[in-house]
Amino acid sequence: MSEHHYFKYTNSVIVVPMLAVLAIWFVYWVEIRFQINLNNHGIYPRKASGLQGVLFSPFIHGSIKHLYNNTIPLAVLLASLFYFYHEHASKVLLLGILISGLFTWIIGRPSYHIGVSGVIYLLVSFIFFKGIFTKYYRLVALSLVVVFIYGSLLWYIFPIKEGISWEGHLGGFLTGLLFAVVIKTKIPSVKKYAWEKEDYNEEEDIFLQHFDEDGNFIEKVPEENTSDETTAIKITYHLKKDVSNKRQE
């Protein structure tokens, strides 16, 4: 991975969740500050005007409790999506919002459906099922963490409580499952140790050569490099004449 791509990838893990959280809180602040109600911009099933909610409903919340309950799961799940599935994260998020929103528009009750809960169910479903399908240990571990933390959300894809858009939850859940099946993800190849390879030969293994047939450790002393040939040493003497006693004429 080049430095540019690494920088872009790292930024998306932090920036996207932060922007998403700021966006939903900003919209709620605008409603409070200017005393307006944006609920009529949510999804209203089977009415043409209600289609605008497919884009706008994730940003609209009915109460501070509704907003707060969605903030932390949204941030955590978006960070997980962009960290572990960065190649497909934008596609999953954007297409997921459209498809799950249309699903809600088709099957929903005649009421305004608002909130980012459908996106949360989309992310939970995709991350969980994709990790299980890949069978890659890190992604499976992520799936188990997600189901441990957010597994109780599964009950709310059924109409068990008034005032909750179970249709939006169901739409997000089914969309995430669909993407987990359809989208192909590259996973790192599993590293094989020497003894796992087909051409492995125990007799050539340096480590195993330190053990006998009964498993007892044998200390091997490195063999000395001996040679039968004796290296001949030749000494050369140079005789120097003493010229100090010569007379000068």
VOPAGU-2260 file (C-alpha; in pm, 1 decimal, decimal comma):
REM VOPAGU-2260
SITE   aa  ch    i         X         Y         Z
SITE  MET   A    0       0,0       0,0       0,0
SITE  SER   A    1     145,7     334,9    -107,7
SITE  GLU   A    2     181,1     623,6     135,4
SITE  HIS   A    3     -98,0     815,5     -41,1
SITE  HIS   A    4    -342,4     525,0     -23,3
SITE  TYR   A    5    -251,0     452,1     338,6
SITE  PHE   A    6    -312,6     815,3     434,0
SITE  LYS   A    7    -647,4     816,0     251,4
SITE  TYR   A    8    -747,2     484,5     408,3
SITE  THR   A    9    -654,8     593,8     762,4
SITE  ASN   A   10    -839,4     922,6     721,7
SITE  SER   A   11   -1160,3     752,8     609,1
SITE  VAL   A   12   -1168,4     538,8     924,6
SITE  ILE   A   13   -1169,2     853,3    1139,0
SITE  VAL   A   14   -1326,6    1120,3     918,9
SITE  VAL   A   15   -1633,5     935,1     787,7
SITE  PRO   A   16   -1772,1     833,5    1130,8
SITE  MET   A   17   -1696,7    1181,5    1264,8
SITE  LEU   A   18   -1875,2    1355,2     977,6
SITE  ALA   A   19   -2174,1    1120,8    1005,3
SITE  VAL   A   20   -2213,7    1189,9    1376,9
SITE  LEU   A   21   -2170,1    1565,4    1330,5
SITE  ALA   A   22   -2428,9    1565,1    1051,2
SITE  ILE   A   23   -2708,3    1402,1    1252,0
SITE  TRP   A   24   -2637,3    1619,9    1555,1
SITE  PHE   A   25   -2624,2    1935,7    1341,1
SITE  VAL   A   26   -2964,2    1862,6    1186,6
SITE  TYR   A   27   -3113,6    1810,5    1531,9
SITE  TRP   A   28   -2953,9    2134,5    1653,8
SITE  VAL   A   29   -3107,9    2321,2    1360,1
SITE  GLU   A   30   -3452,4    2186,4    1454,4
SITE  ILE   A   31   -3411,5    2299,4    1815,5
SITE  ARG   A   32   -3247,4    2632,4    1734,4
SITE  PHE   A   33   -3504,9    2745,3    1478,5
SITE  GLN   A   34   -3802,6    2562,7    1630,4
SITE  ILE   A   35   -3882,4    2359,8    1318,6
SITE  ASN   A   36   -3990,0    2000,8    1266,0
SITE  LEU   A   37   -3831,2    1807,3     979,3
SITE  ASN   A   38   -4022,4    1483,4    1035,0
SITE  ASN   A   39   -4227,4    1540,6     719,2
SITE  HIS   A   40   -3903,6    1495,2     522,6
SITE  GLY   A   41   -3883,3    1133,0     637,0
SITE  ILE   A   42   -3991,8     827,5     439,3
SITE  TYR   A   43   -4367,1     815,3     384,8
SITE  PRO   A   44   -4447,8     477,3     226,6
SITE  ARG   A   45   -4607,1     453,3    -119,2
SITE  LYS   A   46   -4635,2     826,2    -173,4
SITE  ALA   A   47   -4415,9    1000,9    -431,5
SITE  SER   A   48   -4340,2    1286,0    -190,4
SITE  GLY   A   49   -4230,6    1028,0      66,9
SITE  LEU   A   50   -3940,0     917,7    -153,8
SITE  GLN   A   51   -3737,1    1219,3     -42,9
SITE  GLY   A   52   -3702,9    1046,9     293,3
SITE  VAL   A   53   -3484,0     778,3     137,4
SITE  LEU   A   54   -3206,3    1040,9     137,3
SITE  PHE   A   55   -3311,9    1264,2     425,4
SITE  SER   A   56   -3452,4    1028,5     689,8
SITE  PRO   A   57   -3114,1     904,5     826,4
SITE  PHE   A   58   -3038,1    1262,4     938,1
SITE  ILE   A   59   -3369,2    1324,5    1116,4
SITE  HIS   A   60   -3442,1    1214,5    1474,7
SITE  GLY   A   61   -3749,9    1259,6    1688,7
SITE  SER   A   62   -3584,7    1317,4    2026,4
SITE  ILE   A   63   -3250,6    1362,3    2198,8
SITE  LYS   A   64   -3277,9    1007,2    2334,7
SITE  HIS   A   65   -3335,6     870,3    1985,5
SITE  LEU   A   66   -3034,3    1063,5    1860,2
SITE  TYR   A   67   -2807,5     963,2    2149,9
SITE  ASN   A   68   -2895,5     592,4    2120,9
SITE  ASN   A   69   -2791,4     595,4    1755,2
SITE  THR   A   70   -2471,8     800,7    1786,1
SITE  ILE   A   71   -2227,0     552,9    1940,0
SITE  PRO   A   72   -2335,7     247,7    1733,3
SITE  LEU   A   73   -2314,2     457,1    1415,3
SITE  ALA   A   74   -1960,3     577,2    1492,7
SITE  VAL   A   75   -1831,0     234,0    1598,6
SITE  LEU   A   76   -1985,4      43,7    1308,2
SITE  LEU   A   77   -1878,4     295,8    1043,5
SITE  ALA   A   78   -1521,0     286,9    1174,5
SITE  SER   A   79   -1528,5     -94,3    1161,9
SITE  LEU   A   80   -1669,9     -92,9     809,1
SITE  PHE   A   81   -1407,0     146,5     672,7
SITE  TYR   A   82   -1122,4     -26,0     858,9
SITE  PHE   A   83   -1193,0    -387,9     768,0
SITE  TYR   A   84   -1380,8    -343,3     438,8
SITE  HIS   A   85   -1238,3     -15,6     306,8
SITE  GLU   A   86   -1249,5    -129,1     -57,9
SITE  HIS   A   87   -1628,3    -165,7     -50,0
SITE  ALA   A   88   -1723,3      61,3     240,9
SITE  SER   A   89   -1853,7     354,3      35,2
SITE  LYS   A   90   -2057,1     121,6    -186,8
SITE  VAL   A   91   -2209,4     -59,2     110,3
SITE  LEU   A   92   -2296,8     266,0     285,5
SITE  LEU   A   93   -2442,2     465,5      -5,4
SITE  LEU   A   94   -2621,5     186,2    -189,7
SITE  GLY   A   95   -2732,1      43,3     143,0
SITE  ILE   A   96   -2905,4     367,1     237,2
SITE  LEU   A   97   -3088,3     376,1     -97,7
SITE  ILE   A   98   -3195,6      10,3    -106,5
SITE  SER   A   99   -3300,4     -13,7     259,2
SITE  GLY   A  100   -3486,3     317,9     224,7
SITE  LEU   A  101   -3675,5     196,6     -81,0
SITE  PHE   A  102   -3759,7    -125,3     101,3
SITE  THR   A  103   -3908,7      78,5     386,3
SITE  TRP   A  104   -4101,2     293,9     136,3
SITE  ILE   A  105   -4255,2     -19,3     -17,8
SITE  ILE   A  106   -4357,7    -215,1     294,0
SITE  GLY   A  107   -4380,4      52,0     563,5
SITE  ARG   A  108   -4689,3     162,9     753,1
SITE  PRO   A  109   -4849,6     495,9     651,0
SITE  SER   A  110   -4637,6     712,9     878,4
SITE  TYR   A  111   -4314,0     911,5     861,8
SITE  HIS   A  112   -4011,8     683,8     912,3
SITE  ILE   A  113   -3706,4     871,7    1039,8
SITE  GLY   A  114   -3370,9     799,6    1201,4
SITE  VAL   A  115   -3038,5     640,5    1118,3
SITE  SER   A  116   -3140,2     309,0    1275,8
SITE  GLY   A  117   -3185,6     147,2     933,9
SITE  VAL   A  118   -2821,7     227,1     851,2
SITE  ILE   A  119   -2710,7      76,9    1182,7
SITE  TYR   A  120   -2896,5    -246,3    1103,5
SITE  LEU   A  121   -2740,0    -242,1     758,0
SITE  LEU   A  122   -2390,2    -220,6     908,6
SITE  VAL   A  123   -2452,1    -479,7    1180,0
SITE  SER   A  124   -2591,5    -725,6     927,9
SITE  PHE   A  125   -2318,3    -675,9     667,7
SITE  ILE   A  126   -2026,8    -689,8     913,5
SITE  PHE   A  127   -2164,9    -996,9    1091,0
SITE  PHE   A  128   -2255,6   -1207,5     788,3
SITE  LYS   A  129   -1955,3   -1105,1     578,2
SITE  GLY   A  130   -1716,2   -1207,5     854,0
SITE  ILE   A  131   -1886,6   -1546,3     889,4
SITE  PHE   A  132   -1887,9   -1605,4     512,2
SITE  THR   A  133   -1518,2   -1521,5     466,0
SITE  LYS   A  134   -1411,0   -1762,2     744,4
SITE  TYR   A  135   -1106,0   -1540,2     797,9
SITE  TYR   A  136   -1026,6   -1544,5    1168,1
SITE  ARG   A  137    -997,2   -1167,4    1214,9
SITE  LEU   A  138   -1325,4   -1096,0    1038,7
SITE  VAL   A  139   -1497,7   -1380,8    1222,1
SITE  ALA   A  140   -1373,4   -1230,6    1549,9
SITE  LEU   A  141   -1517,1    -894,5    1444,1
SITE  SER   A  142   -1850,0   -1064,3    1367,0
SITE  LEU   A  143   -1859,6   -1219,8    1712,4
SITE  VAL   A  144   -1784,1    -884,5    1876,5
SITE  VAL   A  145   -2062,3    -716,7    1676,5
SITE  VAL   A  146   -2318,8    -983,4    1759,7
SITE  PHE   A  147   -2213,6    -975,2    2125,7
SITE  ILE   A  148   -2262,2    -598,0    2151,0
SITE  TYR   A  149   -2554,8    -546,4    1915,1
SITE  GLY   A  150   -2716,4    -889,5    1901,2
SITE  SER   A  151   -3017,3    -769,9    2098,6
SITE  LEU   A  152   -3107,3    -538,9    1809,4
SITE  LEU   A  153   -3231,5    -842,9    1618,3
SITE  TRP   A  154   -3563,7    -835,5    1803,2
SITE  TYR   A  155   -3647,6    -493,3    1663,8
SITE  ILE   A  156   -3676,0    -615,8    1304,8
SITE  PHE   A  157   -4014,7    -746,9    1420,5
SITE  PRO   A  158   -4318,1    -534,6    1516,8
SITE  ILE   A  159   -4280,8    -579,0    1891,6
SITE  LYS   A  160   -4298,3    -215,2    2002,5
SITE  GLU   A  161   -4511,8      80,2    1896,6
SITE  GLY   A  162   -4337,6     389,7    1765,3
SITE  ILE   A  163   -4036,4     198,3    1626,2
SITE  SER   A  164   -3987,0     161,2    1251,9
SITE  TRP   A  165   -3929,6    -212,2    1239,5
SITE  GLU   A  166   -3972,0    -188,3     861,2
SITE  GLY   A  167   -3662,1      33,2     840,3
SITE  HIS   A  168   -3471,6    -204,8    1065,6
SITE  LEU   A  169   -3576,3    -504,2     856,9
SITE  GLY   A  170   -3485,1    -323,9     534,4
SITE  GLY   A  171   -3137,2    -244,9     664,8
SITE  PHE   A  172   -3087,7    -597,5     796,7
SITE  LEU   A  173   -3187,4    -766,8     469,7
SITE  THR   A  174   -2982,1    -522,0     262,5
SITE  GLY   A  175   -2673,0    -593,0     471,4
SITE  LEU   A  176   -2725,5    -966,0     429,3
SITE  LEU   A  177   -2765,3    -921,6      52,3
SITE  PHE   A  178   -2440,5    -723,9      27,7
SITE  ALA   A  179   -2257,9    -982,6     239,5
SITE  VAL   A  180   -2354,6   -1249,3     -14,5
SITE  VAL   A  181   -2302,4   -1049,6    -334,2
SITE  ILE   A  182   -1991,0    -842,2    -260,4
SITE  LYS   A  183   -1665,2   -1032,2    -290,6
SITE  THR   A  184   -1392,6    -930,7     -48,2
SITE  LYS   A  185   -1020,9    -997,7     -79,1
SITE  ILE   A  186    -880,7   -1154,7     233,1
SITE  PRO   A  187    -512,9   -1212,1     318,5
SITE  SER   A  188    -384,4   -1558,0     230,4
SITE  VAL   A  189    -330,5   -1778,6     532,4
SITE  LYS   A  190      41,1   -1820,5     604,5
SITE  LYS   A  191     158,3   -2181,5     589,0
SITE  TYR   A  192     441,6   -2302,9     807,9
SITE  ALA   A  193     714,9   -2524,3     665,9
SITE  TRP   A  194     561,8   -2843,0     811,1
SITE  GLU   A  195     224,9   -2763,1     650,7
SITE  LYS   A  196     361,6   -2762,1     297,1
SITE  GLU   A  197     328,0   -3067,9      73,6
SITE  ASP   A  198     701,3   -3091,6      -4,5
SITE  TYR   A  199     800,4   -3087,3     364,2
SITE  ASN   A  200    1075,1   -3338,4     453,0
SITE  GLU   A  201    1129,5   -3412,3     822,9
SITE  GLU   A  202    1480,8   -3543,8     766,8
SITE  GLU   A  203    1596,1   -3208,1     627,9
SITE  ASP   A  204    1447,7   -3009,5     915,1
SITE  ILE   A  205    1742,1   -2866,9    1112,9
SITE  PHE   A  206    1534,2   -2832,1    1428,8
SITE  LEU   A  207    1411,2   -3193,4    1427,2
SITE  GLN   A  208    1764,7   -3319,7    1374,4
SITE  HIS   A  209    1830,5   -3228,6    1739,3
SITE  PHE   A  210    1592,8   -3503,8    1857,6
SITE  ASP   A  211    1621,8   -3881,2    1843,6
SITE  GLU   A  212    1341,5   -4127,5    1765,1
SITE  ASP   A  213    1219,0   -4118,3    2127,0
SITE  GLY   A  214    1197,8   -3739,3    2132,1
SITE  ASN   A  215    1510,4   -3689,7    2343,5
SITE  PHE   A  216    1712,7   -3377,6    2277,6
SITE  ILE   A  217    2055,2   -3435,0    2129,0
SITE  GLU   A  218    2312,8   -3160,8    2141,6
SITE  LYS   A  219    2506,7   -3152,3    1821,1
SITE  VAL   A  220    2857,5   -3014,9    1833,2
SITE  PRO   A  221    2960,3   -2843,1    1511,8
SITE  GLU   A  222    3209,4   -3056,4    1321,8
SITE  GLU   A  223    3561,2   -2915,9    1299,7
SITE  ASN   A  224    3691,4   -2855,8     955,4
SITE  THR   A  225    3996,3   -3091,2     949,7
SITE  SER   A  226    4213,7   -3172,7     654,4
SITE  ASP   A  227    4469,9   -3452,4     603,9
SITE  GLU   A  228    4694,0   -3227,6     406,1
SITE  THR   A  229    4941,5   -3029,0     612,0
SITE  THR   A  230    4999,4   -2678,9     499,0
SITE  ALA   A  231    5369,5   -2627,8     426,5
SITE  ILE   A  232    5528,8   -2316,5     566,8
SITE  LYS   A  233    5816,9   -2179,8     366,1
SITE  ILE   A  234    6067,9   -1952,1     537,5
SITE  THR   A  235    6301,0   -1741,4     325,0
SITE  TYR   A  236    6614,1   -1582,1     469,9
SITE  HIS   A  237    6779,3   -1275,3     311,7
SITE  LEU   A  238    7150,4   -1224,1     387,8
SITE  LYS   A  239    7261,9    -863,0     415,4
SITE  LYS   A  240    7628,1    -765,9     385,2
SITE  ASP   A  241    7778,4    -538,8     652,7
SITE  VAL   A  242    7936,3    -242,4     472,5
SITE  SER   A  243    8000,2     -23,0     776,6
SITE  ASN   A  244    8373,1    -116,8     804,9
SITE  LYS   A  245    8455,5     -36,7     443,9
SITE  ARG   A  246    8712,4     237,0     398,2
SITE  GLN   A  247    8640,2     536,3     188,8
SITE  GLU   A  248    8921,5     635,3     -45,6
